[in-house]
Amino acid sequence: MKVVIENVEKRFTDSKKNEVLALEDINFKINEQEFVVLVGPSGCGKSTLLNIVGGLLSPTKGQVYFEGTEEDKEPTLGIVFQEIALFPWRSVFENVTFGLEERGVSKKERAEKGKHYIDMVGLTGFENAYPKQLSGGMKQRAGIARALAVEPDLLLMDEPFSALDAQTRTIMQEELLTIWNRTKLSTLYVTHNIQEAVYLADRVIVLSRHPGHIKKIISIDLPKIGRDQEQYRAQFEKYADEIWELIRHDAEEALKEA
């Protein structure tokens, strides 16, 4: 299955009734089993674009469509936001299987899939815990398991680790790659962290400041696992420097408006 983002434009009307062009002329594809990362300065429309791909917002122009899906079958999407929004009154297991429950999946199948994905994200033993009993990293794991449990055609992740401390974030990045290696899910991931983008991506799409358009698409020619090792350090930093040079001016301008 391939996701096609074609000629997408998005306009908003702001609080002063002014029309704002947030995105223009966005064209790219997400291939089967590909991990694509969106980066850019604040206000470039990264999250807006992800929400359009996820069907949560409609584009003003253009379209998003899926190639290679069965006829009459709506593609399944899994979404992980920065704010996990777990239901506080539901246990980890009940949160993880919520999407399955909504789809009318049998209790037996929910139990099997819930156990499988809870184990995959390393939360075995916490099935009956409630969100208030979990650390930030554990909540994120539960959110990822919930998105995976519906076995999506496309996984969308909007800065899922940005609220975590540096050590937890590094661990979660490593765990996400391990999970991806097991599931091989087509993924669209939003981050403002350049190092994270290079660490995770097959391709990095660099967006400009508003109106957001694609400055460059960079293929990361490094092994999917272990690219932070010393032998790849120089190439890793070269990619990071290239991305930074593309967004440096826009980031400085965005800072002036903050």
C-alpha positions in Angstrom: 0.0 0.0 0.0 1.2 3.5 -0.9 0.0 6.8 0.4 -0.1 9.6 -2.1 -0.2 13.3 -1.0 -1.0 15.3 -4.2 -1.0 19.1 -4.6 -2.1 19.6 -1.1 -2.9 23.2 0.0 -4.4 24.4 3.3 -5.9 27.8 4.1 -7.3 28.9 7.4 -9.1 32.0 8.6 -7.5 33.4 11.7 -9.1 35.2 14.7 -8.9 38.5 12.9 -10.7 37.1 9.9 -7.5 37.1 7.8 -6.9 34.3 5.4 -3.7 32.4 6.2 -2.0 30.0 3.7 -0.6 27.3 5.9 0.5 24.8 3.3 1.0 25.0 -0.5 1.9 22.6 -3.3 2.7 19.6 -1.1 3.5 16.5 -3.1 5.1 13.3 -1.9 4.4 9.6 -1.4 4.8 7.2 1.6 5.8 3.8 0.2 5.0 0.4 1.7 7.0 -0.2 4.9 8.6 3.3 4.7 9.3 5.5 7.7 8.9 9.2 6.5 9.7 12.1 8.9 8.5 15.7 8.6 10.8 18.4 10.0 10.7 22.1 9.8 10.6 25.3 11.9 7.8 26.2 14.2 4.7 27.2 12.3 5.6 25.4 9.1 2.5 23.2 9.1 4.0 19.8 10.1 1.1 18.8 12.4 -1.5 20.3 10.0 -0.1 18.2 7.2 -0.2 15.1 9.4 -3.8 15.8 10.3 -4.7 16.1 6.7 -3.1 12.8 5.9 -4.9 11.3 8.8 -8.3 12.6 7.6 -8.7 14.9 10.7 -8.5 18.0 8.5 -9.6 18.5 4.9 -7.2 20.1 2.4 -8.4 23.3 0.8 -7.0 22.0 -2.5 -5.4 18.7 -3.5 -6.0 15.2 -2.1 -4.6 12.3 -0.1 -5.3 8.8 -1.3 -4.2 5.3 -0.8 -3.0 3.0 -3.6 -3.0 -0.8 -3.4 -5.8 -1.2 -0.9 -8.7 -3.6 -1.4 -11.7 -2.1 -3.1 -14.4 -0.8 -0.8 -12.1 -1.1 2.2 -11.2 2.1 4.1 -7.6 2.1 5.1 -7.0 1.8 8.8 -5.0 4.5 10.5 -3.2 4.4 13.9 -2.4 7.9 15.4 -0.1 8.8 18.3 -0.1 12.4 19.5 2.2 14.2 21.8 -0.7 14.3 24.4 -1.5 10.7 24.7 -5.0 11.2 26.0 -5.4 7.8 27.6 -8.8 7.3 29.2 -8.1 7.7 33.0 -10.9 5.4 34.0 -9.6 2.5 31.8 -6.7 0.2 32.6 -3.7 -0.2 30.2 -5.4 -3.2 28.7 -8.7 -1.4 28.3 -7.0 1.6 26.7 -4.9 -0.5 24.3 -8.0 -2.5 23.1 -10.3 0.5 22.9 -10.1 0.7 19.1 -10.8 -3.0 18.8 -13.8 -2.8 21.1 -15.2 0.1 19.0 -14.9 -2.1 15.9 -16.8 -4.9 17.5 -13.9 -7.3 17.7 -14.7 -10.4 19.9 -13.6 -10.5 23.5 -11.3 -13.4 22.7 -9.5 -11.6 19.9 -9.2 -8.4 21.9 -7.5 -10.4 24.7 -5.1 -12.0 22.3 -4.2 -8.8 20.5 -4.1 -6.7 23.7 -1.6 -9.1 25.2 0.5 -9.2 22.0 0.9 -5.4 21.7 1.3 -4.8 25.4 4.1 -7.3 25.4 5.6 -5.7 22.2 5.9 -2.3 23.9 7.2 -3.7 27.1 4.2 -3.2 29.4 3.6 -6.8 30.4 2.7 -6.8 34.1 1.0 -3.4 33.9 -2.2 -4.6 32.1 -4.4 -3.6 35.0 -2.6 -0.4 35.9 -4.3 3.0 35.3 -2.8 6.0 33.6 -2.2 7.9 36.8 0.0 5.0 37.9 2.3 5.2 34.9 5.4 7.3 34.1 5.4 9.5 31.0 7.3 6.9 29.0 4.9 4.1 30.0 2.0 6.2 29.0 3.6 6.7 25.6 4.1 3.0 25.3 0.4 2.4 26.0 -0.5 5.0 23.4 1.7 3.3 20.8 0.3 -0.1 21.7 -3.3 1.3 21.3 -2.3 2.6 17.8 -0.7 -0.7 16.8 -3.5 -2.9 18.1 -5.9 -1.9 15.2 -3.1 -3.1 12.9 -3.1 0.0 10.8 -2.2 0.4 7.2 -0.5 3.7 8.2 0.9 4.8 11.5 0.9 8.6 12.2 3.0 10.0 15.0 2.9 13.7 15.9 5.9 14.6 18.1 5.2 11.6 20.4 8.3 12.0 22.5 8.7 15.8 22.8 7.3 16.0 26.3 9.7 13.3 27.7 13.0 14.0 29.4 16.2 13.4 27.2 17.0 9.9 28.6 13.5 8.6 28.3 13.2 10.1 24.8 16.4 8.3 23.7 15.1 5.0 25.1 11.7 5.5 23.4 13.4 6.2 20.0 15.3 2.9 20.3 12.2 1.0 21.3 10.2 2.6 18.5 12.8 1.3 16.0 12.6 -2.2 17.5 8.8 -2.1 17.2 9.0 -0.9 13.7 11.4 -3.7 12.8 8.8 -6.2 14.0 5.8 -4.5 12.3 7.3 -2.8 9.2 4.4 -0.3 9.3 4.3 2.6 6.8 4.8 5.5 9.1 4.6 9.3 8.9 6.3 11.0 11.9 6.5 14.6 12.8 9.3 16.1 14.9 11.2 19.4 15.3 14.3 17.4 16.5 16.8 17.0 13.6 18.8 14.2 15.3 15.6 12.3 15.9 14.6 12.7 12.3 18.0 11.3 11.0 17.9 8.5 13.6 14.4 7.2 12.6 13.8 8.1 9.0 14.1 6.3 5.6 13.4 9.8 4.2 13.2 13.2 5.8 10.9 15.8 4.3 12.1 19.3 5.1 9.3 21.9 5.2 9.8 25.7 4.9 8.3 28.3 7.2 4.7 29.4 6.4 3.4 28.9 4.0 4.8 25.4 4.4 6.2 23.9 1.2 8.7 21.1 0.6 12.3 22.5 0.5 13.9 19.1 0.0 13.4 15.4 0.5 16.5 13.7 1.8 17.0 9.9 1.7 18.9 8.6 4.7 21.3 6.0 3.4 22.2 4.4 6.7 21.3 1.0 8.3 17.8 1.2 9.9 19.1 -0.2 13.2 22.4 1.0 14.8 22.9 4.1 12.8 24.0 5.9 16.0 27.1 3.7 16.2 30.6 5.3 15.9 31.2 3.9 12.3 28.2 5.9 11.0 28.8 9.1 13.1 30.3 11.2 10.4 27.5 10.4 7.8 24.9 10.9 10.5 26.2 14.3 11.4 26.4 15.2 7.7 22.7 14.5 7.2 21.9 16.5 10.4 24.0 19.5 9.2 22.3 19.4 5.8 18.8 19.5 7.4 19.9 22.3 9.8 21.2 24.4 6.9 17.9 24.1 5.1 15.9 25.3 8.1 18.3 27.6 10.0 17.1 30.8 8.5 13.4 29.9 8.8 14.0 28.8 12.4 15.6 32.1 13.3 12.8 34.1 11.6 10.2 32.0 13.5 12.0 32.8 16.8 11.6 36.5 16.1 7.8 36.0 15.9 7.6 33.9 19.0 
